[in-house]
Amino acid sequence: MNTRIYGEHDERTIRQLDRCMHVGSAVKGVLCADGHLGYAHPIGGVIAYEEHISISGVGFDIACGNMAVRLDTRYDDIAPQAASILSDISRTISFGIGQKNAVAVDHELFESPLWDEAGVRDLKRMASQQLGTVGSGNHYIDLFEDEDGFVWIGVHFGSRGLGHKITTKHLPLVGAKDGMEVEPAILHQDSEVGRSYIAGVELGGLYAYAGREWVVERVRQIIGGRITDAVHNHHNFVWRESHGGRDYWVVRKGATPAFPGQRGFVGGSMGDNAVILRGVDDPESADSLYSTVHGAGRVFGRTEAKGKKNKAGEWIRPPRVTRAEMDAWLKERGVLLRGGDVDESPMAYRRLPEVLAHHKNTIEIEHVLRPFAVAMAGAGEFDPYKD
C-alpha cells in the first residue's frame, strides 16, 4: 500500500487510513503527525484519487482553515488594553450555535452561479446571515506576539452551516454509512452528484475565505494598525493537483498544503505557541503529497476531557482536565481567555513542536507566535459545524 505515516498513531487510526486506500481510485495516502480518528477518514489524513472525491475526506466543515495577519502594531503598545480588546472582540464577533452576524455582509460570492450548480440556492439566506460568525469547538480568534514584538491576528473556522448542509445534502446520494469506522463516502468526478458536490466545495471554499477575511478585518479595526503580512489556507478541502506528472484529486482532512514556498498558519492550542511555516523542495515533501499538519492534534476526545455525569449529577466518568488546571496553565503563560471549556484545554492536545519535528524535512518555520488573548465559544455554546 502506497502510504506515508508521520508520528505514532493508534491502530484504529491506521486501519482507517488503510480502509480509505482501498476504496475508489485512491493511489497515495499520507497521515500527518497530528492525526487521529475521524469520521470514516482520519483527521490529518491525505488521499490522492485519480477520478474520485471523498465527501468523508473533505468533511462536514468544508474549507475549515486558518488565516493569520501581522500588524505594524507592537505588542508592548497594546498590552495594557489586551483585556479590553478581547471584550470588544467578543461583542463584535458572534460565536456558537446558529449565531447570526449582527451586521449584514454583502459579498460578491452571493451572485456566484455555484449556488445553482450545487443545488443550494435555498441556503443563501442562512449563509448570508452566518457569514462572519466563528462557531465553537476548536474554532477561535487568537492574538499573538511574534519574535520581533509585532501583533498577529489568527482565526480558525470554516464554512459554517453552509458547508455542513452541502455535505448532508450529498451524503445520502452516495449511500453513505453512518459511523466512524465505515468506508468513506466517495463519488466519481464525472457523475451528476460529483459535479454538484465539486461546485458545493468550491462555493464553501469561497465562503470560508470571505468569512475569515471579514472577521480578521473587524478585529484589526478594534486593535488598529496596518496589515504587513498575511497567510491564508484551507485544511479541509479537495484540490486538483499535479504529482509526479499526473493529475489527482487530493483530499486533505485536517492537513495543510505545503508545496515548496507555500506558507501556512498552524496553531497549537489555546495555551501554546503557533507557527507560520513554509513548504520546502525535498523528495520527502513530494512523497507526503506536499502536506503537513494543521495543528497539534488531540490526545483524547472532548467527552473524555470533560467527563460524564448521570442524571443525578454524579460522575460516571471523571474529567481528565479541570477548569482550575486549564486556568493555571493559561495564567502561567500570560494568556487571557474569553469562553472556551476544558474540552479545548492545552492538556487535551499534543505539543506542537513535537508534532512539527516529525515533518522537519518538509517544512521550515518562519515565525513562532506566542498567544496573549484567545476568544472562543463558551461552555454551552455548542456548534454542530465545528471542525
N, C-alpha and C positions, 0 to 999 in steps of 0.2 A: 504494500500500500504506500502510495507516494505522499507521505506526511512529514511534517517537521514540528516537533514539540519542544517548547521552551519551558524550563522550570519543572516543578513536580506537581502532579495532579492526582486526584483520587481516581479509582478505577471507573466509577460511573461517568466521569467527565471524559475519560479516554474512550470508553465504549460509545459515548455519544458522538464523538468525532468520527470514530470508525463507522458508525451507523450512517452518518451523513455522507461518507465517502462511497457508500455502496448504493446510493440512490441517484437516479438520473445520470447526467453526463459529467459527474464530478471527476476531475483529473488530478487535483492537488489540494491538500489540506494543511493548514497551519493552526497550531494552538499557542497563543501567546502566554507569557509567564503570569499574567494576571487572570488567567482563565478559570472558569468554574462552571458547574452545571447550569444549563439554561433550559428554555422550553424547546425541546426537540433539536436544538443546535447550541453548542456550548458558547457561553459568553467568552470573548477572547478568541473565538474561532473564525477562521477564514477559509472559504472554499471557492475554488475556481471551477466553473462549469463551462462546457463547450456550448451548450444550447439551452440550458435550464437556468431558472432563477428560484431561489428558495425563499418563500414567504417566511418560513420559520427563521431563516438566517438573518433577514432584514429585521424581523421582529415587529412587535406591536408599536413601538415608538420609532416609526420611520424617521430617519435623519436625526436621531439623537446625536448631539455633538457638542463641541466646545468652541468658545470664542474668547480670545483674550486681547486686550489692547493696553499699550503702555501710554501713560500721560506724561506731559512735561512737568507735572506736579510732583513735588518731593514729599515723601512720607513725613519727614520732620515738620513740614509746614502744615499738615492737616491732622497729625496725630492727636492733638488736644480735642479736635472735633470729631474723632472717629465714632464715638457713641451716637452723637447727633446725626452724623451722616448715615449710620446704619438705621436709625429710626426713620429718617427721611426716605431711605430706600424701601423700607417696609410699608410706608404709607403710599408710596408711588407705584410699586410693583405688586401685582396680585400673585399669591401662592395658594396652592391647594386645589381640592376637587371642584371641578365645574366652574372655576372662577372666571369672571369676565373682566376684561380691561375696562377701567373707568373712562378711558379715552378712546374714542372711535379712531381706528387706524385705517387710513386709506392707502392702499398699495396696489401697484400695477399687476401683481400676481392674481388679483381677483378678476382680471379681464382675460386671463390665460385660457386658451382652448383646452388645456389639460383637464379642466373641471368636467367637460363633456366627454373627453376621450377616456377618462377614468370612471365616468358614470357617477360622479359625486357632486353634481351641481346642487343637490339638496343640502349639502353640508356647508355651503358657502357662508350662510348667515352665522352658524355656530363658529366656524373658523374665523370669521371677521371679528366676532366678539372675544375670542380667546387669544388672538394674536397679541403677543407681548406679555403673556402670563407665563409663569415659570413652572407651576405644578409642584409636586412634592417628591417623596422618596429621596433619591440621592441627587436631586437637581438643586442647583444653588446659584447664588451670586456671591462671589468672593472678592475681597480687596486684598492685594498683595503689595509687598515691598520687594524690589529686586536688589541685586548685589551692589547697584550704584545708587540706591536710595530713592528710586523713582516708583511711583504708584502704578500698579496694573489693575485693571478690572477683568475678572474672569467669570464666565457664565457657562452653565451646563444644563441643557434641556433640548427637547426635540420638537416634533410636530404636533404635540398635544392631542386633543381629541380627534383632530382631523386624521392623523396617522393611524390612530387606534381604529377608527371606523373604516378607513380604507382597508386595513388588514382584515377586520372582521367581516367585511363585505366579500373579500376574495377567498378567505379560508374555506368556507363551505363549498365553493365552486370547484375545489380540487379534492374534495372528500377528506379534508384534514382530520386527523385523530387528535383527541384532547389528551393532554398529559405532558410530562417531562421526557420520559424515556420511550418515545414513539418515533416512527420515521418522520423526517422533516416533510413539510408540505411544499412540493415543488411544482412548477409549471413550465411548459415549453415556451420559448421566446416568440414563436410564430402562432401560438394558439390565440383565440379571441380573448380568453381570460388573461393570457400572458401579456398581450398588448395593452389591455385595460390596466393591469397591475403595474406595468412599467410606467405608464402615464401617471398612475397614482403615486408611485415612488418619486418620480421627478417632481410632481406637484408638492409632495410632502417635503422634499429637499428645499425647494424654493421657499416654502412656508417657514421651515425651521430657520433658514438663513435670515429671513426677514424678521422673525420674532427675536432672535438673538441680537441682531443689529439694533432693533428698536430698544430692547432692554439696556444694552450697553450704552446707547446714546443717552437714555434717561438718567442712568447712573452717572455718566460723565457730566451731565448738566448739573447734577447735585454737587459733585465734587469740584467742578470747574477744571480748567486746563485744556490742553490741546492734545489730540492723539498723535503720537510719533511712531507707533509701530502697531501692527495688527496681525493676528493669526486666527484662522477660522477653518474648521473642518468638521465633517460628519464622522461618526464612528459606528453607526448602524445604517448600512446603506448597501447598494449594489452598483458597481461601476462596470462599464465596458472597457477593458484594458488589454494591452498587448504584453505578453510574457513569452520570451523565447521565440519571438517571431510569429506567435499565434494569438488570436483574439479570444478572450474569455469574458464571461460574466463573473466578476469577483465579488462575492458576498462577504462583507465584514460585519460581524455582530460583536460590538464592544472591542473593536480593533481600529487603530489609527493608521491611515495610509501614510507611508513614509518612503516615497520614491526619492532618489538622490536629489538633495537640495530642498525637498518639500518639508515644510515646517508643521509642527503640531503642538498643541497645548494639552498637557496631560496633568490632571490633578491627582492628589494622593487621597486625603480625607480632610474633614473639616479642621483637623489639628495638625496637619502635616504639610510640608512644602510641596509645591507643584513645580513643573518644569516647562520650558519651551525647548523643544528638541528639533532636530533636523535629520532626515534620512541621508545615508551615505552610500556611495557606489562601492559595493562589495559583493562577491559571489554569494555570500550568505544572505545578503539583502534580497537578491533575486530569488533565492530558494525559499525565502519567507514571504514571497509574493509582495515584497515591499510593504510589509505591515509590521506594526509594533503595538504596544499596549495602549489602552485608553484610560487606565487608572491603576490603582494599586491592587485591586481585586479583593473580594471578600474572603475571610477565613471562616466565617459562619454566618448563617442566614439571619434575617430580620426577626423571625419568631424566636429563634434561639437567643438572640441578643436581648430581646425584651422580656422573655419568659412568657408563661401562660398561667392564667388563673381559672378556677372553676366559677360557677355561678355564685358561690358563697364568698368569692373574693379570696380564696385560699390558693396558694401557689401549687400548681400541678407540676410545673417545670420552672425552677427558679431562674431569674435572668442571669445571663453571662456578664452583663455590664450594668452598673447602677448609674443613676444620674450624677451622684456625687463623684464617682470615678471619672466620668466624662468631663464634668465641670473642672475637676482638679487638673486633668490633662490640658485643657484649654487655658486655664489660668496660668499654668506653668509656662506656656508658650506665648502668652500675651495675646490670645485670640478672643475677640468679642463675638458672641453668637446671638443671632435672632432666630428663634424657632429651633428646629432640629429635635431629635429624640435619640434615645440610646441605640436604636437600630442603625443609626448612622455614625455612631461613635468611632473614634480612631481605632479603638481596640477591636472592632469588628473587621478591620482591614489589614492587609499586609502592609509592610513598609515599602514605599515607592522606590527608594534607592536599591533595595534588594531585588525588586522586580525588574527594574531597568538594567541591572547588572547582567541579567541573562541575555539581554539584547545588545550588549555593548559593541558588538561588531557591526551593527546595522544602523546605529544612530549616534549622534553627537548632541550633547546638552549645551544649549546656547545660554539659557538663563535659569537660575534657581529662584523661585518666588516664595517668599515667606508670607503666609496669611496673617492678617491682623483683624479682619472683620468678615464674618460669614453670615449670610441670610439664607434661610431655608424655610420650608413649611414647618409649622409647629406640630406637636403631638395632636393627633385627631384630625389634622388637615390632610386626610388620605387622598391620594390621587391615583386612579386606575391607569393613568397614562405614563407612569414612571418608567424609567429605563430598567 
